[in-house]
Amino acid sequence: MRGSPLAGDACVAPTSSIIITMSTLRITEIFYSLQGETSFVGLPTIFIRLTGCPLRCQYCDTEYAFKGGSLKSFEDIFTELDKINCKRVTVTGGEPLAQRACFELLTELCDKEYAVSLETSGAIDISKVDERVCTVMDLKTPASEESDKNKLENLAFIKKSDQIKFVICDRKDYEWSKEMISTHKLNDKCEILFSASHEELAPKDLAQWILDDNLKVRFQLQLHKVLWDDAKGR
């Protein structure tokens, strides 16, 4: 599916018998767990995982969200959220912004006084994301095999409260990431997250590189994988 269009719902392979309206989303899963990454790590969180993604990163751990899922109205989504006693929500994927209605969902979540974070690949325009949302945006490294999809124009819309994440596979990725931070003055924009690609780079090696270079970044492990391996819905 490489090179598939970024134009919203086309990435979710709708059928001719289904019309996806601006108040309907294709959802892979909604679940309650601990936040495994970002500065919110360890906090109980509801995750809304949208279906579909125009990228195919070689290390992707959520390929099951590329297709399938179930059509849910906003009413259905909020009915499920109301069953869980938690006001912190992460909207993720796949690539959630590949469905245009995601922007509307983010705003409605904020209006209902949820603390909202968005996990996005950085390949789709974030300029219309509600300012109340904490956007956690990837910059794809060369070893991801999708670095050509980075939409660097998005950096102009990053807020101090947002976070930029690098998933690092090897030393070349690490050096590339350092150069991106320097070239684009990312430390002046928001918090920077460095993760070692699972089973590709030893976390202790990445941690030592960060210390050796005195980088102003947050090193992170994926807590959910430490606790539950790659189990879905965790």
SULCOR-V337930 format. One record per residue. N is the residue number from 0. RES is the residue in one small letter. PHI is phi in whole degrees, -180 to 180 (* if undefined). BURIAL is + if it has 24 or more other ideal C-beta (glycine too) atoms within 12 Angstrom, else -. D_FIRST is the distance of its C-alpha to the first C-alpha in whole Angstrom. Layout:
n:N res:RES phi:PHI burial:BURIAL d_first:D_FIRST
n:N res:RES phi:PHI burial:BURIAL d_first:D_FIRST
//
This chain:
n:0 res:m phi:* burial:- d_first:0
n:1 res:r phi:-57 burial:- d_first:4
n:2 res:g phi:80 burial:- d_first:6
n:3 res:s phi:-68 burial:- d_first:6
n:4 res:p phi:-67 burial:- d_first:9
n:5 res:l phi:-91 burial:+ d_first:12
n:6 res:a phi:-78 burial:- d_first:14
n:7 res:g phi:56 burial:+ d_first:15
n:8 res:d phi:-66 burial:+ d_first:14
n:9 res:a phi:-61 burial:- d_first:12
n:10 res:c phi:-75 burial:+ d_first:9
n:11 res:v phi:-104 burial:+ d_first:11
n:12 res:a phi:52 burial:- d_first:11
n:13 res:p phi:-67 burial:+ d_first:15
n:14 res:t phi:-98 burial:- d_first:17
n:15 res:s phi:-66 burial:- d_first:19
n:16 res:s phi:-91 burial:- d_first:22
n:17 res:i phi:-125 burial:- d_first:21
n:18 res:i phi:-107 burial:- d_first:22
n:19 res:i phi:-92 burial:+ d_first:21
n:20 res:t phi:-88 burial:- d_first:24
n:21 res:m phi:-73 burial:- d_first:25
n:22 res:s phi:-118 burial:- d_first:26
n:23 res:t phi:-133 burial:+ d_first:24
n:24 res:l phi:-133 burial:+ d_first:21
n:25 res:r phi:-91 burial:+ d_first:18
n:26 res:i phi:-116 burial:+ d_first:19
n:27 res:t phi:-81 burial:+ d_first:18
n:28 res:e phi:-166 burial:+ d_first:22
n:29 res:i phi:-126 burial:+ d_first:25
n:30 res:f phi:-149 burial:+ d_first:27
n:31 res:y phi:-113 burial:+ d_first:30
n:32 res:s phi:-156 burial:+ d_first:30
n:33 res:l phi:-94 burial:+ d_first:31
n:34 res:q phi:-63 burial:+ d_first:29
n:35 res:g phi:-93 burial:+ d_first:28
n:36 res:e phi:-142 burial:+ d_first:28
n:37 res:t phi:71 burial:+ d_first:29
n:38 res:s phi:-73 burial:- d_first:32
n:39 res:f phi:-97 burial:+ d_first:33
n:40 res:v phi:-53 burial:+ d_first:32
n:41 res:g phi:90 burial:- d_first:34
n:42 res:l phi:-83 burial:+ d_first:35
n:43 res:p phi:-57 burial:- d_first:34
n:44 res:t phi:-148 burial:+ d_first:31
n:45 res:i phi:-91 burial:+ d_first:29
n:46 res:f phi:-108 burial:+ d_first:26
n:47 res:i phi:-113 burial:+ d_first:23
n:48 res:r phi:-99 burial:+ d_first:20
n:49 res:l phi:-83 burial:+ d_first:17
n:50 res:t phi:-91 burial:+ d_first:14
n:51 res:g phi:102 burial:+ d_first:11
n:52 res:c phi:-160 burial:+ d_first:9
n:53 res:p phi:-83 burial:+ d_first:7
n:54 res:l phi:-101 burial:+ d_first:8
n:55 res:r phi:-138 burial:+ d_first:8
n:56 res:c phi:-62 burial:+ d_first:12
n:57 res:q phi:-66 burial:- d_first:13
n:58 res:y phi:-102 burial:+ d_first:16
n:59 res:c phi:-54 burial:+ d_first:14
n:60 res:d phi:-109 burial:+ d_first:17
n:61 res:t phi:-130 burial:+ d_first:15
n:62 res:e phi:-61 burial:- d_first:12
n:63 res:y phi:-64 burial:- d_first:14
n:64 res:a phi:-93 burial:+ d_first:14
n:65 res:f phi:-67 burial:+ d_first:10
n:66 res:k phi:-149 burial:+ d_first:11
n:67 res:g phi:87 burial:- d_first:15
n:68 res:g phi:74 burial:+ d_first:17
n:69 res:s phi:-130 burial:- d_first:20
n:70 res:l phi:-72 burial:+ d_first:21
n:71 res:k phi:-133 burial:+ d_first:24
n:72 res:s phi:-76 burial:- d_first:27
n:73 res:f phi:-60 burial:+ d_first:28
n:74 res:e phi:-60 burial:- d_first:31
n:75 res:d phi:-62 burial:- d_first:30
n:76 res:i phi:-62 burial:+ d_first:28
n:77 res:f phi:-71 burial:+ d_first:32
n:78 res:t phi:-63 burial:- d_first:33
n:79 res:e phi:-67 burial:- d_first:31
n:80 res:l phi:-64 burial:+ d_first:32
n:81 res:d phi:-64 burial:- d_first:36
n:82 res:k phi:-79 burial:- d_first:36
n:83 res:i phi:-113 burial:- d_first:36
n:84 res:n phi:-83 burial:- d_first:38
n:85 res:c phi:-155 burial:+ d_first:36
n:86 res:k phi:-111 burial:- d_first:36
n:87 res:r phi:-115 burial:+ d_first:33
n:88 res:v phi:-129 burial:+ d_first:29
n:89 res:t phi:-115 burial:+ d_first:26
n:90 res:v phi:-98 burial:+ d_first:23
n:91 res:t phi:-141 burial:+ d_first:20
n:92 res:g phi:-152 burial:+ d_first:16
n:93 res:g phi:48 burial:+ d_first:13
n:94 res:e phi:-118 burial:+ d_first:14
n:95 res:p phi:-60 burial:+ d_first:17
n:96 res:l phi:-74 burial:+ d_first:17
n:97 res:a phi:-68 burial:+ d_first:14
n:98 res:q phi:-104 burial:+ d_first:17
n:99 res:r phi:-59 burial:+ d_first:19
n:100 res:a phi:-69 burial:+ d_first:22
n:101 res:c phi:-59 burial:+ d_first:22
n:102 res:f phi:-60 burial:+ d_first:24
n:103 res:e phi:-67 burial:+ d_first:27
n:104 res:l phi:-61 burial:+ d_first:26
n:105 res:l phi:-58 burial:+ d_first:27
n:106 res:t phi:-66 burial:+ d_first:30
n:107 res:e phi:-65 burial:+ d_first:31
n:108 res:l phi:-61 burial:+ d_first:31
n:109 res:c phi:-63 burial:+ d_first:33
n:110 res:d phi:-61 burial:- d_first:36
n:111 res:k phi:-89 burial:- d_first:36
n:112 res:e phi:68 burial:- d_first:37
n:113 res:y phi:-82 burial:+ d_first:34
n:114 res:a phi:-83 burial:+ d_first:34
n:115 res:v phi:-116 burial:+ d_first:30
n:116 res:s phi:-122 burial:+ d_first:27
n:117 res:l phi:-123 burial:+ d_first:24
n:118 res:e phi:-104 burial:+ d_first:21
n:119 res:t phi:-134 burial:+ d_first:19
n:120 res:s phi:-75 burial:+ d_first:16
n:121 res:g phi:86 burial:+ d_first:18
n:122 res:a phi:-96 burial:+ d_first:15
n:123 res:i phi:-126 burial:+ d_first:17
n:124 res:d phi:-53 burial:+ d_first:20
n:125 res:i phi:-104 burial:+ d_first:23
n:126 res:s phi:-63 burial:- d_first:26
n:127 res:k phi:-99 burial:- d_first:26
n:128 res:v phi:-70 burial:+ d_first:26
n:129 res:d phi:-54 burial:+ d_first:29
n:130 res:e phi:-64 burial:- d_first:32
n:131 res:r phi:-79 burial:- d_first:33
n:132 res:v phi:-84 burial:+ d_first:30
n:133 res:c phi:-85 burial:+ d_first:29
n:134 res:t phi:-89 burial:+ d_first:26
n:135 res:v phi:-107 burial:+ d_first:25
n:136 res:m phi:-111 burial:+ d_first:22
n:137 res:d phi:-77 burial:+ d_first:20
n:138 res:l phi:-115 burial:+ d_first:20
n:139 res:k phi:-73 burial:+ d_first:18
n:140 res:t phi:-83 burial:+ d_first:20
n:141 res:p phi:-56 burial:+ d_first:19
n:142 res:a phi:-72 burial:+ d_first:18
n:143 res:s phi:-68 burial:+ d_first:16
n:144 res:e phi:72 burial:- d_first:14
n:145 res:e phi:-136 burial:+ d_first:13
n:146 res:s phi:-66 burial:+ d_first:16
n:147 res:d phi:-71 burial:- d_first:15
n:148 res:k phi:-89 burial:+ d_first:14
n:149 res:n phi:-58 burial:+ d_first:17
n:150 res:k phi:-99 burial:+ d_first:19
n:151 res:l phi:-66 burial:- d_first:23
n:152 res:e phi:-60 burial:- d_first:24
n:153 res:n phi:-64 burial:+ d_first:24
n:154 res:l phi:-60 burial:+ d_first:26
n:155 res:a phi:-69 burial:- d_first:29
n:156 res:f phi:-107 burial:+ d_first:28
n:157 res:i phi:-76 burial:+ d_first:29
n:158 res:k phi:-100 burial:+ d_first:32
n:159 res:k phi:-59 burial:- d_first:34
n:160 res:s phi:-82 burial:- d_first:33
n:161 res:d phi:-87 burial:+ d_first:30
n:162 res:q phi:-142 burial:+ d_first:28
n:163 res:i phi:-113 burial:+ d_first:26
n:164 res:k phi:-117 burial:+ d_first:24
n:165 res:f phi:-116 burial:+ d_first:23
n:166 res:v phi:-99 burial:+ d_first:22
n:167 res:i phi:-108 burial:+ d_first:24
n:168 res:c phi:-101 burial:+ d_first:23
n:169 res:d phi:-163 burial:+ d_first:26
n:170 res:r phi:-64 burial:- d_first:29
n:171 res:k phi:-64 burial:- d_first:27
n:172 res:d phi:-61 burial:+ d_first:24
n:173 res:y phi:-61 burial:+ d_first:28
n:174 res:e phi:-65 burial:- d_first:29
n:175 res:w phi:-61 burial:+ d_first:26
n:176 res:s phi:-65 burial:+ d_first:27
n:177 res:k phi:-59 burial:+ d_first:30
n:178 res:e phi:-66 burial:- d_first:30
n:179 res:m phi:-64 burial:+ d_first:28
n:180 res:i phi:-61 burial:+ d_first:30
n:181 res:s phi:-70 burial:- d_first:33
n:182 res:t phi:-62 burial:- d_first:32
n:183 res:h phi:-101 burial:- d_first:31
n:184 res:k phi:50 burial:- d_first:33
n:185 res:l phi:-68 burial:+ d_first:31
n:186 res:n phi:-64 burial:- d_first:34
n:187 res:d phi:-83 burial:- d_first:36
n:188 res:k phi:-92 burial:+ d_first:33
n:189 res:c phi:-170 burial:+ d_first:33
n:190 res:e phi:-73 burial:+ d_first:32
n:191 res:i phi:-112 burial:+ d_first:30
n:192 res:l phi:-113 burial:+ d_first:28
n:193 res:f phi:-117 burial:+ d_first:28
n:194 res:s phi:-123 burial:+ d_first:26
n:195 res:a phi:-83 burial:+ d_first:26
n:196 res:s phi:-59 burial:+ d_first:22
n:197 res:h phi:-58 burial:+ d_first:23
n:198 res:e phi:66 burial:- d_first:25
n:199 res:e phi:-110 burial:- d_first:24
n:200 res:l phi:-129 burial:+ d_first:27
n:201 res:a phi:-66 burial:- d_first:30
n:202 res:p phi:-55 burial:- d_first:31
n:203 res:k phi:-66 burial:- d_first:34
n:204 res:d phi:-67 burial:- d_first:33
n:205 res:l phi:-62 burial:+ d_first:31
n:206 res:a phi:-58 burial:- d_first:34
n:207 res:q phi:-68 burial:- d_first:37
n:208 res:w phi:-59 burial:+ d_first:35
n:209 res:i phi:-62 burial:+ d_first:35
n:210 res:l phi:-67 burial:- d_first:39
n:211 res:d phi:-60 burial:- d_first:40
n:212 res:d phi:-97 burial:- d_first:38
n:213 res:n phi:52 burial:- d_first:40
n:214 res:l phi:-74 burial:+ d_first:36
n:215 res:k phi:-93 burial:- d_first:36
n:216 res:v phi:-135 burial:+ d_first:33
n:217 res:r phi:-100 burial:+ d_first:33
n:218 res:f phi:-77 burial:+ d_first:32
n:219 res:q phi:-140 burial:+ d_first:30
n:220 res:l phi:-103 burial:+ d_first:29
n:221 res:q phi:-88 burial:+ d_first:27
n:222 res:l phi:-57 burial:- d_first:30
n:223 res:h phi:-63 burial:+ d_first:28
n:224 res:k phi:-77 burial:- d_first:27
n:225 res:v phi:-62 burial:- d_first:31
n:226 res:l phi:-82 burial:- d_first:32
n:227 res:w phi:-130 burial:- d_first:29
n:228 res:d phi:57 burial:- d_first:27
n:229 res:d phi:-107 burial:- d_first:24
n:230 res:a phi:-62 burial:- d_first:25
n:231 res:k phi:-65 burial:- d_first:23
n:232 res:g phi:68 burial:- d_first:25
n:233 res:r phi:-129 burial:+ d_first:27
//
